[in-house]
């Protein structure tokens, strides 16, 4: 099989020192000092325990067992605009919302049918209606609104899907990521940023804010894991558009969060033989990368998605391929391994999804290696393999910029 058949996009991670260096609470002088309650979330349903031994790690995952429909889409910017890297994607049936957090720090909206850019939101300042740095965003599909969180200025800006400003709110905490819940509350993840300006907030990793962005409560999941180090995934929560899911960093349990009922529903606990354990998290957390490069152990890092049919988890490692785990929601059928078998005609690119909604998921594929191979040579090799379909041929013929990210849109079985 042609090695180019798998162009996997690797998503880096944040160092908490990159998020915020100032510890002054002056910008939170307006926040009420009323004590907030720390909540212990109950964990429900611990029955789905899966043990993966070393002999099973290298198994092949047949993409034909997972994917029923797929299509490719290259995103196209307007002249003078740039999409450097994709750190987060959300989508509807007609629009795709993309955050490039580090290279351009922009939020961009593309038409799903054509891939054409429709909206380009970039930093504008520190005044009203302006933002300085995008930490995260979410969308409200019913209201057709974009929620943009500026962590530097600690405020939430609301835009409509056309990019028109609507309103803004002050946010009373430091945080990295957030998601809006189906109950019109907001779940924030702090990434170890300090919130000692709130009485009762010290040590909390997750905050629940009401619809007016007032703090209701806070909680932690695993204090030992959450306190270690400063190596964080870029998008901590996953969502199917309805519920919010959590794969805690360095953990092996995947949860659905119900902040209203104060429970975590465990979907699976995955014991990976070559995965890191708590006793591996010792010493200075700054050395985490060096430790993993030496021991080559797998670690969970926010790689998760959920559709109406299936959920998937990604465990990464340095110096080797990631381990992937998929489980169907109704039948509990499991597919896992570190290799993919590209046995679906026309499906010559694949990477782990970073976004999902209902029965669809989206991943990012990089095309820059095709510059050296050449489109025609690549198509010839695919044709010899019997893997060149008219749709794939048409997509390749219309690639105009090898550096511009493209998307793989999938429906799972």
Phi, psi and omega in degrees: 000140179296129182301328182295351181296344181231095177259091187270132178271125179259130182255122181288185186228162183269145165263134184298337177292338177284339187281313182197127182257344183269138181251005181291139178264012185300323182288353178252021180300335182280349187281134175296142181265014178302140183294140176252156184266133173270129187252136171266113181279131177283141178259121183257151171058082178259026187279338186268080179258124183237125179253127180244115179271173188298327183292341183263351186295322184273012182298156174275139171255119180278117180298336177293338177281343187252315195252130180259322180221151177201159175206159179251152178210123173264133180278140185234117178276154170289159181302133180091350178257154186223140170242104186282302179213158181253116180259338179200144177228139165229158184205159171240192179285350182230346185229153175232126183252128187232132173251123170253099192278327191255318185281315179243346186047060181232159168243123186236145180240132182237148174286130185290327183290318186251338187082006182283142177291134178245324184223141179222101181258121179230162185302142187229344180147194185247006183271184176302142180070002183248159175224156185253320180206126178279121173266321184197169175207162174216170177231149173253104185292326181290314181275351183056055182232149174257131176251115185246121182259116175263104182286334178292317181265357180052058176212158178249125177252139182247127177236156170277175185294345177270000179091008180280129180293139179246303182196173177217157182223144171285143178248124190276012182223162167271136181201167178254307184238161174207161170215142174276134181270167180289350177262017180063029169253174183230131180252120182247143175247130191271338183055040177069011174290141186286140175226042182284000173285348177258124177294121183093357182267349182297130177088350179286139178257336182232136178237139175255122178248145180279185185295341176264011179064037171258142183290127176262311184198175176213162181201168171231161181256302177223101188303321183294316180288320186287335181278334187290129168066186180222042181248111190232145175290158184287321179236106191282329182258151167240160184207148174261013183095351180233302181256162179249139185235156187219125168246095186302143182299137180068002180265177179232014180247137180248127189237151161259131186264129170239090185289335180290315180273356179061048178223153170246124176264117183280122177276323178198150168241116188251114179262106184259121187302320179265021178269159179289151176241171182301327182288349175279342183269077183234163177074210184277123180299340178295339181269008184305313181298314180299320179297318182287329176293332180277315185267349176060024181280151177284149175217140178281143183206052174080003179280093182206153173207158180220128169245183179290346184251329193205157168233155181224148179231145178237129176243117185267165172205154177272138178080020179188170181285152179290157172260132182241140180230127178235142178218128178288141188286320184277313187263351181062026176287139188242140175227127182206159180156181180250000180236150176243136174262114182276074186255022175248118180305131179087347180265082183257356177233141176202141167214162184295133181299143176246001179205149178210154176204120182055246185258011182241156175218155182230137172233168181253134175239143181258134184250002188295336178288342178290340180300319182282326181283317184095138183299312184295319178295321179294318179296322179297317179294322177294322180296322178295329178279351185075025186246010179261113178255162178303320180295317179293318178299318179295320178298313181296322180294337183259008175290121183252343183213111183293339181272347181279128180299149173239161184243146170249116181256123189234148164246132182262153181287000000 
